[in-house]
Amino acid sequence: MLLKLSKKEITTVEAVLDIALNGGGGLVQSADITTRQGIPPRYLEPILQKLGRAEVLVGVRGPGGGYRLARERRRITLWQLVDAMRPETDVQATPNSDALAYTLATIEADVRAGLDAVTIEALCWGKTPPEHAPNRDFII
């Protein structure tokens, strides 16, 4: 398998799926996620906070607090989750690296498109969209 997600990225997807499946429109406490998913609390909390800053989750502090999705499951993609966990890097191209930089940018664009085609909604239903299916979005 060419693409392999990091442990942090997999944990991110697991946590968001847990919230999507167990939230029911309400809040999900991080302690419940750690119990269900077997994720250590010290590892999970920074991930949830990053997802809050990335506007994937909304966190509510205090007694009875927890996390909920910041938007509908169909509007959150795998790419958004992976991208939220990526460190910010400032890569400088050298004159000899133009071809490599272009190749890597092309590959990254393809990976991004693939991950962007899979929503949390699809994962909740255990489905991924067929290849090249149009992304339909109906708002009533």
ChimeraX commands (.cxc) that place a marker at each C-alpha (Angstrom):
marker #1 position 0.00,0.00,0.00 radius 0.5
marker #1 position 1.56,3.24,-1.15 radius 0.5
marker #1 position -0.40,5.55,1.11 radius 0.5
marker #1 position -0.12,4.83,4.79 radius 0.5
marker #1 position -1.70,7.08,7.36 radius 0.5
marker #1 position 0.22,7.82,10.54 radius 0.5
marker #1 position -0.98,6.59,13.93 radius 0.5
marker #1 position -2.11,10.13,14.75 radius 0.5
marker #1 position -4.09,10.41,11.50 radius 0.5
marker #1 position -5.78,7.04,12.10 radius 0.5
marker #1 position -6.60,8.05,15.67 radius 0.5
marker #1 position -8.05,11.30,14.32 radius 0.5
marker #1 position -10.37,9.44,11.96 radius 0.5
marker #1 position -11.39,7.01,14.72 radius 0.5
marker #1 position -12.20,9.87,17.10 radius 0.5
marker #1 position -14.26,11.81,14.56 radius 0.5
marker #1 position -16.12,8.65,13.54 radius 0.5
marker #1 position -16.85,7.93,17.19 radius 0.5
marker #1 position -18.29,11.41,17.64 radius 0.5
marker #1 position -20.28,11.12,14.41 radius 0.5
marker #1 position -21.74,7.74,15.38 radius 0.5
marker #1 position -22.35,8.41,19.08 radius 0.5
marker #1 position -23.09,12.14,19.21 radius 0.5
marker #1 position -26.66,12.07,17.97 radius 0.5
marker #1 position -26.52,15.84,17.72 radius 0.5
marker #1 position -25.26,16.13,21.29 radius 0.5
marker #1 position -21.87,16.21,22.92 radius 0.5
marker #1 position -19.49,13.27,23.24 radius 0.5
marker #1 position -17.05,13.32,26.13 radius 0.5
marker #1 position -13.42,12.53,25.41 radius 0.5
marker #1 position -13.44,9.98,28.25 radius 0.5
marker #1 position -16.13,8.02,26.42 radius 0.5
marker #1 position -14.07,8.08,23.22 radius 0.5
marker #1 position -10.98,6.82,25.04 radius 0.5
marker #1 position -13.00,3.99,26.57 radius 0.5
marker #1 position -14.63,2.91,23.31 radius 0.5
marker #1 position -11.57,3.33,21.09 radius 0.5
marker #1 position -8.81,2.42,23.56 radius 0.5
marker #1 position -7.01,5.70,22.94 radius 0.5
marker #1 position -4.97,7.09,25.85 radius 0.5
marker #1 position -6.49,10.38,27.10 radius 0.5
marker #1 position -3.16,12.23,26.93 radius 0.5
marker #1 position -2.85,11.25,23.27 radius 0.5
marker #1 position -6.44,12.02,22.32 radius 0.5
marker #1 position -6.95,15.45,23.88 radius 0.5
marker #1 position -4.37,17.34,21.74 radius 0.5
marker #1 position -5.91,15.75,18.64 radius 0.5
marker #1 position -9.39,16.91,19.62 radius 0.5
marker #1 position -8.07,20.41,20.32 radius 0.5
marker #1 position -6.39,20.57,16.89 radius 0.5
marker #1 position -9.64,19.44,15.27 radius 0.5
marker #1 position -11.38,22.27,17.12 radius 0.5
marker #1 position -8.89,24.81,15.76 radius 0.5
marker #1 position -9.39,23.31,12.27 radius 0.5
marker #1 position -13.17,23.84,12.71 radius 0.5
marker #1 position -13.94,20.14,12.34 radius 0.5
marker #1 position -15.15,19.85,15.95 radius 0.5
marker #1 position -16.73,22.19,18.46 radius 0.5
marker #1 position -15.54,21.74,22.02 radius 0.5
marker #1 position -17.64,22.70,25.04 radius 0.5
marker #1 position -15.86,23.04,28.36 radius 0.5
marker #1 position -17.19,22.38,31.81 radius 0.5
marker #1 position -19.38,19.77,33.46 radius 0.5
marker #1 position -21.32,17.89,30.83 radius 0.5
marker #1 position -19.03,19.30,28.16 radius 0.5
marker #1 position -17.55,17.42,25.28 radius 0.5
marker #1 position -17.22,17.54,21.52 radius 0.5
marker #1 position -19.57,17.57,18.56 radius 0.5
marker #1 position -19.05,17.87,14.84 radius 0.5
marker #1 position -18.74,21.47,13.65 radius 0.5
marker #1 position -20.72,20.66,10.51 radius 0.5
marker #1 position -22.67,17.81,8.94 radius 0.5
marker #1 position -20.95,14.46,8.47 radius 0.5
marker #1 position -21.30,14.77,4.70 radius 0.5
marker #1 position -19.30,18.00,4.80 radius 0.5
marker #1 position -16.25,16.56,6.57 radius 0.5
marker #1 position -13.75,14.66,4.44 radius 0.5
marker #1 position -10.81,12.44,5.21 radius 0.5
marker #1 position -8.52,15.04,3.67 radius 0.5
marker #1 position -9.71,17.66,6.17 radius 0.5
marker #1 position -8.86,15.32,9.04 radius 0.5
marker #1 position -5.45,14.36,7.66 radius 0.5
marker #1 position -4.64,17.97,6.78 radius 0.5
marker #1 position -5.54,19.12,10.30 radius 0.5
marker #1 position -2.87,16.80,11.72 radius 0.5
marker #1 position -0.11,17.76,9.29 radius 0.5
marker #1 position 2.67,19.90,10.67 radius 0.5
marker #1 position 3.15,23.23,9.01 radius 0.5
marker #1 position 6.29,23.07,6.92 radius 0.5
marker #1 position 8.05,25.64,4.84 radius 0.5
marker #1 position 9.85,23.66,2.15 radius 0.5
marker #1 position 12.22,25.66,0.00 radius 0.5
marker #1 position 12.78,24.42,-3.53 radius 0.5
marker #1 position 16.32,24.44,-4.89 radius 0.5
marker #1 position 17.13,24.95,-8.57 radius 0.5
marker #1 position 17.80,21.21,-8.97 radius 0.5
marker #1 position 14.60,20.15,-7.22 radius 0.5
marker #1 position 12.01,21.69,-9.58 radius 0.5
marker #1 position 11.19,18.40,-11.33 radius 0.5
marker #1 position 10.97,16.54,-8.03 radius 0.5
marker #1 position 8.88,19.29,-6.43 radius 0.5
marker #1 position 6.48,19.20,-9.38 radius 0.5
marker #1 position 6.21,15.40,-9.24 radius 0.5
marker #1 position 5.58,15.37,-5.50 radius 0.5
marker #1 position 3.01,18.16,-5.81 radius 0.5
marker #1 position 1.19,16.18,-8.49 radius 0.5
marker #1 position 1.16,13.05,-6.34 radius 0.5
marker #1 position -0.03,15.01,-3.32 radius 0.5
marker #1 position -2.85,16.56,-5.37 radius 0.5
marker #1 position -3.98,13.08,-6.43 radius 0.5
marker #1 position -3.88,11.80,-2.84 radius 0.5
marker #1 position -5.74,14.88,-1.65 radius 0.5
marker #1 position -8.44,14.38,-4.29 radius 0.5
marker #1 position -8.85,10.75,-3.24 radius 0.5
marker #1 position -9.12,11.57,0.46 radius 0.5
marker #1 position -11.39,14.53,-0.27 radius 0.5
marker #1 position -13.83,12.19,-2.04 radius 0.5
marker #1 position -14.47,10.19,1.15 radius 0.5
marker #1 position -16.74,11.79,3.73 radius 0.5
marker #1 position -17.36,10.91,7.34 radius 0.5
marker #1 position -20.95,10.19,6.29 radius 0.5
marker #1 position -19.72,7.54,3.85 radius 0.5
marker #1 position -17.51,5.96,6.51 radius 0.5
marker #1 position -20.39,5.92,8.99 radius 0.5
marker #1 position -22.38,3.89,6.47 radius 0.5
marker #1 position -19.36,1.74,5.60 radius 0.5
marker #1 position -19.30,2.99,2.04 radius 0.5
marker #1 position -16.90,4.94,-0.10 radius 0.5
marker #1 position -17.98,6.68,-3.28 radius 0.5
marker #1 position -17.40,4.90,-6.58 radius 0.5
marker #1 position -14.42,6.15,-8.50 radius 0.5
marker #1 position -15.12,9.32,-10.48 radius 0.5
marker #1 position -18.64,9.66,-9.05 radius 0.5
marker #1 position -19.87,13.25,-9.08 radius 0.5
marker #1 position -19.93,14.91,-5.68 radius 0.5
marker #1 position -23.57,15.91,-5.35 radius 0.5
marker #1 position -24.61,18.33,-2.68 radius 0.5
marker #1 position -28.28,19.14,-2.29 radius 0.5
marker #1 position -29.40,21.87,0.07 radius 0.5
marker #1 position -33.07,22.38,0.82 radius 0.5
marker link #1:1,2 radius 0.2
marker link #1:2,3 radius 0.2
marker link #1:3,4 radius 0.2
marker link #1:4,5 radius 0.2
marker link #1:5,6 radius 0.2
marker link #1:6,7 radius 0.2
marker link #1:7,8 radius 0.2
marker link #1:8,9 radius 0.2
marker link #1:9,10 radius 0.2
marker link #1:10,11 radius 0.2
marker link #1:11,12 radius 0.2
marker link #1:12,13 radius 0.2
marker link #1:13,14 radius 0.2
marker link #1:14,15 radius 0.2
marker link #1:15,16 radius 0.2
marker link #1:16,17 radius 0.2
marker link #1:17,18 radius 0.2
marker link #1:18,19 radius 0.2
marker link #1:19,20 radius 0.2
marker link #1:20,21 radius 0.2
marker link #1:21,22 radius 0.2
marker link #1:22,23 radius 0.2
marker link #1:23,24 radius 0.2
marker link #1:24,25 radius 0.2
marker link #1:25,26 radius 0.2
marker link #1:26,27 radius 0.2
marker link #1:27,28 radius 0.2
marker link #1:28,29 radius 0.2
marker link #1:29,30 radius 0.2
marker link #1:30,31 radius 0.2
marker link #1:31,32 radius 0.2
marker link #1:32,33 radius 0.2
marker link #1:33,34 radius 0.2
marker link #1:34,35 radius 0.2
marker link #1:35,36 radius 0.2
marker link #1:36,37 radius 0.2
marker link #1:37,38 radius 0.2
marker link #1:38,39 radius 0.2
marker link #1:39,40 radius 0.2
marker link #1:40,41 radius 0.2
marker link #1:41,42 radius 0.2
marker link #1:42,43 radius 0.2
marker link #1:43,44 radius 0.2
marker link #1:44,45 radius 0.2
marker link #1:45,46 radius 0.2
marker link #1:46,47 radius 0.2
marker link #1:47,48 radius 0.2
marker link #1:48,49 radius 0.2
marker link #1:49,50 radius 0.2
marker link #1:50,51 radius 0.2
marker link #1:51,52 radius 0.2
marker link #1:52,53 radius 0.2
marker link #1:53,54 radius 0.2
marker link #1:54,55 radius 0.2
marker link #1:55,56 radius 0.2
marker link #1:56,57 radius 0.2
marker link #1:57,58 radius 0.2
marker link #1:58,59 radius 0.2
marker link #1:59,60 radius 0.2
marker link #1:60,61 radius 0.2
marker link #1:61,62 radius 0.2
marker link #1:62,63 radius 0.2
marker link #1:63,64 radius 0.2
marker link #1:64,65 radius 0.2
marker link #1:65,66 radius 0.2
marker link #1:66,67 radius 0.2
marker link #1:67,68 radius 0.2
marker link #1:68,69 radius 0.2
marker link #1:69,70 radius 0.2
marker link #1:70,71 radius 0.2
marker link #1:71,72 radius 0.2
marker link #1:72,73 radius 0.2
marker link #1:73,74 radius 0.2
marker link #1:74,75 radius 0.2
marker link #1:75,76 radius 0.2
marker link #1:76,77 radius 0.2
marker link #1:77,78 radius 0.2
marker link #1:78,79 radius 0.2
marker link #1:79,80 radius 0.2
marker link #1:80,81 radius 0.2
marker link #1:81,82 radius 0.2
marker link #1:82,83 radius 0.2
marker link #1:83,84 radius 0.2
marker link #1:84,85 radius 0.2
marker link #1:85,86 radius 0.2
marker link #1:86,87 radius 0.2
marker link #1:87,88 radius 0.2
marker link #1:88,89 radius 0.2
marker link #1:89,90 radius 0.2
marker link #1:90,91 radius 0.2
marker link #1:91,92 radius 0.2
marker link #1:92,93 radius 0.2
marker link #1:93,94 radius 0.2
marker link #1:94,95 radius 0.2
marker link #1:95,96 radius 0.2
marker link #1:96,97 radius 0.2
marker link #1:97,98 radius 0.2
marker link #1:98,99 radius 0.2
marker link #1:99,100 radius 0.2
marker link #1:100,101 radius 0.2
marker link #1:101,102 radius 0.2
marker link #1:102,103 radius 0.2
marker link #1:103,104 radius 0.2
marker link #1:104,105 radius 0.2
marker link #1:105,106 radius 0.2
marker link #1:106,107 radius 0.2
marker link #1:107,108 radius 0.2
marker link #1:108,109 radius 0.2
marker link #1:109,110 radius 0.2
marker link #1:110,111 radius 0.2
marker link #1:111,112 radius 0.2
marker link #1:112,113 radius 0.2
marker link #1:113,114 radius 0.2
marker link #1:114,115 radius 0.2
marker link #1:115,116 radius 0.2
marker link #1:116,117 radius 0.2
marker link #1:117,118 radius 0.2
marker link #1:118,119 radius 0.2
marker link #1:119,120 radius 0.2
marker link #1:120,121 radius 0.2
marker link #1:121,122 radius 0.2
marker link #1:122,123 radius 0.2
marker link #1:123,124 radius 0.2
marker link #1:124,125 radius 0.2
marker link #1:125,126 radius 0.2
marker link #1:126,127 radius 0.2
marker link #1:127,128 radius 0.2
marker link #1:128,129 radius 0.2
marker link #1:129,130 radius 0.2
marker link #1:130,131 radius 0.2
marker link #1:131,132 radius 0.2
marker link #1:132,133 radius 0.2
marker link #1:133,134 radius 0.2
marker link #1:134,135 radius 0.2
marker link #1:135,136 radius 0.2
marker link #1:136,137 radius 0.2
marker link #1:137,138 radius 0.2
marker link #1:138,139 radius 0.2
marker link #1:139,140 radius 0.2
view
